[in-house]
Amino acid sequence: MKRLFRLKRDQKGAAALEFALAAPVLILFIVGIVQCGVLLMANNGLDNAVGEGARYATIFPQPTEAQITQLMTDRRFGLDPTKIAGPTYATGQTGGSNYVDITMSYTVTPDFIFFTLPPMTLTETRRAFVHFDD
């Protein structure tokens, strides 16, 4: 009986056991925060590239699609070129004004060490009002 009371008071190894139980959850939480950061950086890089392309499309004389695409490629940050789809261009007219819609997509696959989520596709579209050469 005396030995049983002595085991109850023995705290050796309790901290190691608590850490062993909490560490996987803590690591998963930290990796999750990093993956959210990767997703936000990809979204911001995509937003910046498409925004710069739309701004560039509005100058006169109007640049070609190849020139706009090159500028967007130069202005992207944090994006893997192999995961970029586009850009695509769609022209039209609304309210008597000409426009070009520029759309670009980027695929991100969140990786949480223990498991990988399905790929997510981020898409950004900007409308730029332009003057078409007649």
N, C-alpha and C positions, 0 to 999 in steps of 0.2 A: 504494500500500500504506500509505503514511504517513497518507493521508486516512482510510482505513478505521479505523485505530487511534484517530484523533482523534474519529470518530463514536461509537465504543464508549464513550469517556470522557465524552461530552457528555450531561449529565443534564437539560438544560433541557426543561421541559414534562413531565417524568416524573410529577410530583405531580399536575398537572392531568389527565393521562391516567388515573392511578390513581383520582382522585376521580370522573372521568366514568364509570368502570366500577363504582365502589362506590356512587355516589349513588342510583341507582334502587333498589337493594336496601335501602339505609339508609332511604330515604323510605318504601318499602313496609313495612318493619319498624316504623317509627314510627307510620304510619297504622294498622297492625294492632293495635298497643298501644292506640291511641285507640279503635278500634272495639271492642276487648275491654272497655274502660272504659265505653263507651256501653251495651254489652250488660249489664254488671254493674249499671250505674246503673238501667237499665230493670227488671232483675230485682229489685233492692232496692226500687224504687218500687212495683212490683206487689206484692211481699211485704208492704210496709208498709201499703198500702191494704187488702189482703184481711185482714191481721191486725187492723187497726183495726176493720174491718167486723165480723169475728167477735167481737171483744171487745165491741163495741157491741151486738151481737145478744143477748148474755147478760144485759143489765141488765133490771130489772123496774121498771115494766111494759115488756113487750117492745115494741121499736120496730117500725114497719112496714118493709117492704122498701124503700119509697121513702126513708124516713129513713136506713136503712143505706146505700143507694146514694149518697145525698147526702153522708154522712160519708166514704164511700170516695172520692168525687170530690174532696172537700176535702183529704183526707189524702194523695193521691197526689203524688209529686214525680218530676220527670224524665220524665214520660209525656206523649206527644202524645195528646190526647183522641180524635182521629180514628182512632187505631190500637188503641183499647181495645175488646174484645168482652166484653160482660157488664156487670155481674155477673149470674150465674144463681144461683138458690136451689133447693135440694132438701131437703125435710124428711123425717124418718123417726124411727124408734125403735130403739134397741138396748139390750139388757139392762135394759129398763124405763125408760130415759132418753130423752127427746126430744132431737133434734138438728136443726140446719140446716147443710147444706154450702153454703158460699159459694165460687163459682168465678169467676175472671176471667182473661181472656187478653189478651195484648199482642203485636203483630207488629212485629218489628225487621228491617230490611233492611240488612245490613252493606255498606258502600260503601268499597272499597279504591282509589279514584281510577282505577286502570287497569282494574278490573273490579268488578262487583257480584255478591255472592252471592245465592242465592235467599232469600226472606223466611223468617225463623225465628219461630215462635210460642211465646212463653213462657206457661205456664199455672200458675196458683196456686190451690190449693183449701185451705180451712180448714174444720174441723168445730167448731161451737160448740154446746155442750149448753145447751138453753134450757128455759124453762117456758112451755108453750103455754097460752093462756087457754082455759078450758073453756066 
